[in-house]
Amino acid sequence: MKTFHLIVSILWGICGSIGIAEIILYKICKRKMNRNEPLSRFQHHFMNRIHSKLDRYLSKLCYLLGILWYILLFYLQIFSK
């Protein structure tokens, strides 16, 4: 049970790190768009397609992992006594 809790914690951390990197990339692309600078092909594709899907899936995954983490923490506290 403790190893499963550790795995969920690591996955939650990775998911959060990817989310932070994605937000930083989005902010950079958004600033370029506001200044009317040309975007690269990847940046244009990221802004139009990848950002919305990645944001939606990462938030659902983080919510799920967070709930699972708290449930496991609760069970570990109960059964460790």
OpenMM code with the backbone's topology and positions (N, CA, C; nanometers):
from openmm import Vec3, app, unit

residues = "MET LYS THR PHE HIS LEU ILE VAL SER ILE LEU TRP GLY ILE CYS GLY SER ILE GLY ILE ALA GLU ILE ILE LEU TYR LYS ILE CYS LYS ARG LYS MET ASN ARG ASN GLU PRO LEU SER ARG PHE GLN HIS HIS PHE MET ASN ARG ILE HIS SER LYS LEU ASP ARG TYR LEU SER LYS LEU CYS TYR LEU LEU GLY ILE LEU TRP TYR ILE LEU LEU PHE TYR LEU GLN ILE PHE SER LYS".split()
positions = [
    Vec3(0.0818, -0.1189, 0.0000),
    Vec3(0.0000, 0.0000, 0.0000),
    Vec3(0.0869, 0.1264, 0.0000),
    Vec3(0.1979, 0.1205, 0.0746),
    Vec3(0.2863, 0.2372, 0.0790),
    Vec3(0.3550, 0.2598, -0.0552),
    Vec3(0.3900, 0.1513, -0.1251),
    Vec3(0.4526, 0.1682, -0.2567),
    Vec3(0.3532, 0.2256, -0.3565),
    Vec3(0.2269, 0.1839, -0.3458),
    Vec3(0.1240, 0.2392, -0.4342),
    Vec3(0.1048, 0.3878, -0.4069),
    Vec3(0.1092, 0.4261, -0.2798),
    Vec3(0.0980, 0.5673, -0.2426),
    Vec3(0.2164, 0.6461, -0.2973),
    Vec3(0.3344, 0.5879, -0.2930),
    Vec3(0.4536, 0.6534, -0.3473),
    Vec3(0.4428, 0.6689, -0.4991),
    Vec3(0.3929, 0.5668, -0.5661),
    Vec3(0.3762, 0.5728, -0.7124),
    Vec3(0.2762, 0.6818, -0.7496),
    Vec3(0.1650, 0.6880, -0.6769),
    Vec3(0.0648, 0.7924, -0.7036),
    Vec3(0.1245, 0.9300, -0.6778),
    Vec3(0.2046, 0.9444, -0.5740),
    Vec3(0.2681, 1.0728, -0.5442),
    Vec3(0.3626, 1.1151, -0.6562),
    Vec3(0.4400, 1.0211, -0.7070),
    Vec3(0.5330, 1.0512, -0.8163),
    Vec3(0.4570, 1.0883, -0.9427),
    Vec3(0.3512, 1.0144, -0.9759),
    Vec3(0.2707, 1.0463, -1.0938),
    Vec3(0.2045, 1.1828, -1.0810),
    Vec3(0.1580, 1.2154, -0.9607),
    Vec3(0.0959, 1.3444, -0.9367),
    Vec3(0.1983, 1.4566, -0.9554),
    Vec3(0.3202, 1.4348, -0.9085),
    Vec3(0.4265, 1.5332, -0.9268),
    Vec3(0.4642, 1.5523, -1.0730),
    Vec3(0.4728, 1.4431, -1.1464),
    Vec3(0.5043, 1.4507, -1.2895),
    Vec3(0.3933, 1.5226, -1.3646),
    Vec3(0.2696, 1.4893, -1.3324),
    Vec3(0.1551, 1.5536, -1.3976),
    Vec3(0.1554, 1.7044, -1.3699),
    Vec3(0.1839, 1.7419, -1.2471),
    Vec3(0.1907, 1.8833, -1.2124),
    Vec3(0.3044, 1.9554, -1.2830),
    Vec3(0.4194, 1.8888, -1.2956),
    Vec3(0.5343, 1.9491, -1.3641),
    Vec3(0.5054, 1.9699, -1.5121),
    Vec3(0.4412, 1.8737, -1.5750),
    Vec3(0.4032, 1.8876, -1.7163),
    Vec3(0.3040, 2.0025, -1.7317),
    Vec3(0.2115, 2.0133, -1.6372),
    Vec3(0.1141, 2.1226, -1.6405),
    Vec3(0.1798, 2.2587, -1.6284),
    Vec3(0.2782, 2.2699, -1.5409),
    Vec3(0.3494, 2.3969, -1.5239),
    Vec3(0.4260, 2.4329, -1.6514),
    Vec3(0.4940, 2.3348, -1.7112),
    Vec3(0.5675, 2.3591, -1.8355),
    Vec3(0.4720, 2.3983, -1.9479),
    Vec3(0.3566, 2.3362, -1.9514),
    Vec3(0.2578, 2.3664, -2.0551),
    Vec3(0.2042, 2.5081, -2.0400),
    Vec3(0.1803, 2.5509, -1.9181),
    Vec3(0.1317, 2.6873, -1.8935),
    Vec3(0.2379, 2.7905, -1.9322),
    Vec3(0.3642, 2.7624, -1.9005),
    Vec3(0.4721, 2.8544, -1.9372),
    Vec3(0.4815, 2.8677, -2.0892),
    Vec3(0.4744, 2.7556, -2.1602),
    Vec3(0.4787, 2.7593, -2.3069),
    Vec3(0.3585, 2.8347, -2.3625),
    Vec3(0.2419, 2.8159, -2.3035),
    Vec3(0.1221, 2.8872, -2.3474),
    Vec3(0.1379, 3.0377, -2.3289),
    Vec3(0.1920, 3.0791, -2.2142),
    Vec3(0.2112, 3.2222, -2.1877),
    Vec3(0.3082, 3.2846, -2.2886),
    Vec3(0.4144, 3.2105, -2.3218),
    Vec3(0.5119, 3.2613, -2.4194),
    Vec3(0.4465, 3.2790, -2.5560),
    Vec3(0.3705, 3.1804, -2.5984),
    Vec3(0.3032, 3.1886, -2.7285),
    Vec3(0.1980, 3.2987, -2.7290),
    Vec3(0.1267, 3.3144, -2.6197),
    Vec3(0.0230, 3.4173, -2.6109),
    Vec3(0.0838, 3.5570, -2.6197),
    Vec3(0.1981, 3.5776, -2.5536),
    Vec3(0.2659, 3.7083, -2.5625),
    Vec3(0.3102, 3.7382, -2.7047),
    Vec3(0.3626, 3.6347, -2.7730),
    Vec3(0.4040, 3.6547, -2.9123),
    Vec3(0.2855, 3.6905, -3.0003),
    Vec3(0.1721, 3.6256, -2.9745),
    Vec3(0.0523, 3.6561, -3.0534),
    Vec3(0.0038, 3.7972, -3.0275),
    Vec3(0.0092, 3.8417, -2.9019),
    Vec3(-0.0361, 3.9769, -2.8679),
    Vec3(0.0531, 4.0847, -2.9278),
    Vec3(0.1821, 4.0540, -2.9477),
    Vec3(0.2750, 4.1494, -3.0084),
    Vec3(0.2788, 4.1378, -3.1598),
    Vec3(0.1933, 4.0527, -3.2160),
    Vec3(0.1837, 4.0287, -3.3606),
    Vec3(0.3136, 3.9760, -3.4200),
    Vec3(0.3867, 3.8988, -3.3429),
    Vec3(0.5065, 3.8337, -3.3935),
    Vec3(0.4658, 3.6999, -3.4554),
    Vec3(0.5380, 3.6575, -3.5581),
    Vec3(0.5013, 3.5295, -3.6210),
    Vec3(0.5323, 3.4116, -3.5286),
    Vec3(0.4432, 3.3143, -3.5298),
    Vec3(0.4617, 3.1936, -3.4516),
    Vec3(0.5199, 3.0841, -3.5401),
    Vec3(0.5987, 2.9966, -3.4802),
    Vec3(0.6490, 2.8821, -3.5556),
    Vec3(0.5338, 2.7849, -3.5786),
    Vec3(0.5586, 2.6857, -3.6598),
    Vec3(0.4548, 2.5866, -3.6898),
    Vec3(0.4092, 2.5138, -3.5636),
    Vec3(0.5066, 2.4753, -3.4808),
    Vec3(0.4729, 2.4061, -3.3571),
    Vec3(0.3934, 2.4956, -3.2632),
    Vec3(0.4363, 2.6221, -3.2494),
    Vec3(0.3666, 2.7137, -3.1605),
    Vec3(0.2231, 2.7370, -3.2058),
    Vec3(0.2043, 2.7485, -3.3358),
    Vec3(0.0702, 2.7681, -3.3899),
    Vec3(-0.0157, 2.6439, -3.3638),
    Vec3(0.0410, 2.5267, -3.3872),
    Vec3(-0.0307, 2.4014, -3.3621),
    Vec3(-0.0592, 2.3847, -3.2127),
    Vec3(0.0359, 2.4229, -3.1299),
    Vec3(0.0186, 2.4142, -2.9852),
    Vec3(-0.0963, 2.5030, -2.9387),
    Vec3(-0.1002, 2.6260, -2.9864),
    Vec3(-0.2045, 2.7193, -2.9436),
    Vec3(-0.3428, 2.6755, -2.9904),
    Vec3(-0.3521, 2.6206, -3.1099),
    Vec3(-0.4833, 2.5878, -3.1655),
    Vec3(-0.5356, 2.4505, -3.1240),
    Vec3(-0.4487, 2.3522, -3.1071),
    Vec3(-0.4974, 2.2170, -3.0811),
    Vec3(-0.4470, 2.1544, -2.9523),
    Vec3(-0.3173, 2.1574, -2.9328),
    Vec3(-0.2582, 2.0808, -2.8229),
    Vec3(-0.2935, 2.1399, -2.6872),
    Vec3(-0.2913, 2.2715, -2.6736),
    Vec3(-0.3107, 2.3348, -2.5433),
    Vec3(-0.4449, 2.2977, -2.4805),
    Vec3(-0.5520, 2.3084, -2.5563),
    Vec3(-0.6835, 2.2828, -2.4969),
    Vec3(-0.6991, 2.1370, -2.4549),
    Vec3(-0.6519, 2.0444, -2.5379),
    Vec3(-0.6631, 1.9026, -2.5035),
    Vec3(-0.5720, 1.8664, -2.3866),
    Vec3(-0.4489, 1.9130, -2.3908),
    Vec3(-0.3534, 1.8820, -2.2844),
    Vec3(-0.3983, 1.9414, -2.1521),
    Vec3(-0.4496, 2.0627, -2.1554),
    Vec3(-0.4974, 2.1275, -2.0334),
    Vec3(-0.6144, 2.0499, -1.9735),
    Vec3(-0.7056, 2.0075, -2.0584),
    Vec3(-0.8226, 1.9338, -2.0103),
    Vec3(-0.7841, 1.7987, -1.9512),
    Vec3(-0.6996, 1.7236, -2.0221),
    Vec3(-0.6612, 1.5904, -1.9742),
    Vec3(-0.5715, 1.5963, -1.8506),
    Vec3(-0.4799, 1.6922, -1.8475),
    Vec3(-0.3923, 1.7054, -1.7304),
    Vec3(-0.4706, 1.7438, -1.6060),
    Vec3(-0.5705, 1.8348, -1.6223),
    Vec3(-0.6466, 1.8711, -1.5022),
    Vec3(-0.7296, 1.7551, -1.4517),
    Vec3(-0.7894, 1.6777, -1.5418),
    Vec3(-0.8672, 1.5615, -1.4971),
    Vec3(-0.7770, 1.4580, -1.4303),
    Vec3(-0.6592, 1.4352, -1.4886),
    Vec3(-0.5666, 1.3381, -1.4313),
    Vec3(-0.5154, 1.3842, -1.2951),
    Vec3(-0.4841, 1.5124, -1.2814),
    Vec3(-0.4371, 1.5645, -1.1527),
    Vec3(-0.5466, 1.5565, -1.0469),
    Vec3(-0.6699, 1.5874, -1.0846),
    Vec3(-0.7809, 1.5752, -0.9886),
    Vec3(-0.7966, 1.4306, -0.9430),
    Vec3(-0.7924, 1.3385, -1.0375),
    Vec3(-0.8075, 1.1968, -1.0053),
    Vec3(-0.6941, 1.1483, -0.9163),
    Vec3(-0.5699, 1.1842, -0.9507),
    Vec3(-0.4556, 1.1430, -0.8696),
    Vec3(-0.4584, 1.2076, -0.7316),
    Vec3(-0.5050, 1.3305, -0.7225),
    Vec3(-0.5155, 1.3968, -0.5932),
    Vec3(-0.6171, 1.3287, -0.5028),
    Vec3(-0.7311, 1.2941, -0.5577),
    Vec3(-0.8331, 1.2230, -0.4803),
    Vec3(-0.7813, 1.0871, -0.4369),
    Vec3(-0.7176, 1.0158, -0.5288),
    Vec3(-0.6616, 0.8845, -0.4974),
    Vec3(-0.5526, 0.8956, -0.3907),
    Vec3(-0.4722, 1.0010, -0.3982),
    Vec3(-0.3658, 1.0225, -0.3005),
    Vec3(-0.4239, 1.0420, -0.1612),
    Vec3(-0.5286, 1.1238, -0.1491),
    Vec3(-0.5900, 1.1461, -0.0187),
    Vec3(-0.6589, 1.0212, 0.0348),
    Vec3(-0.7211, 0.9438, -0.0513),
    Vec3(-0.7836, 0.8181, -0.0077),
    Vec3(-0.6769, 0.7224, 0.0443),
    Vec3(-0.5671, 0.7090, -0.0287),
    Vec3(-0.4594, 0.6207, 0.0157),
    Vec3(-0.3971, 0.6696, 0.1459),
    Vec3(-0.3821, 0.7999, 0.1589),
    Vec3(-0.3277, 0.8555, 0.2824),
    Vec3(-0.4197, 0.8247, 0.4005),
    Vec3(-0.5489, 0.8365, 0.3786),
    Vec3(-0.6469, 0.8052, 0.4824),
    Vec3(-0.6377, 0.6577, 0.5230),
    Vec3(-0.6322, 0.5679, 0.4245),
    Vec3(-0.6219, 0.4252, 0.4562),
    Vec3(-0.4892, 0.3893, 0.5223),
    Vec3(-0.3825, 0.4542, 0.4835),
    Vec3(-0.2537, 0.4275, 0.5472),
    Vec3(-0.2553, 0.4717, 0.6930),
    Vec3(-0.3218, 0.5819, 0.7238),
    Vec3(-0.3277, 0.6263, 0.8625),
    Vec3(-0.4140, 0.5317, 0.9466),
    Vec3(-0.5221, 0.4812, 0.8887),
    Vec3(-0.6111, 0.3923, 0.9633),
    Vec3(-0.5433, 0.2570, 0.9891),
    Vec3(-0.4845, 0.1996, 0.8847),
    Vec3(-0.4302, 0.0627, 0.8963),
    Vec3(-0.2889, 0.0561, 0.9531),
    Vec3(-0.2236, 0.1692, 0.9713),
    Vec3(-0.0888, 0.1666, 1.0271),
    Vec3(-0.0890, 0.1618, 1.1797),
    Vec3(-0.2061, 0.1767, 1.2404),
    Vec3(-0.2144, 0.1749, 1.3883),
    Vec3(-0.2146, 0.0360, 1.4433),
] * unit.nanometer
topology = app.Topology()
chain = topology.addChain("A")
for resn in residues:
    res = topology.addResidue(resn, chain)
    for name in ("N", "CA", "C"):
        topology.addAtom(name, app.Element.getBySymbol(name[0]), res)
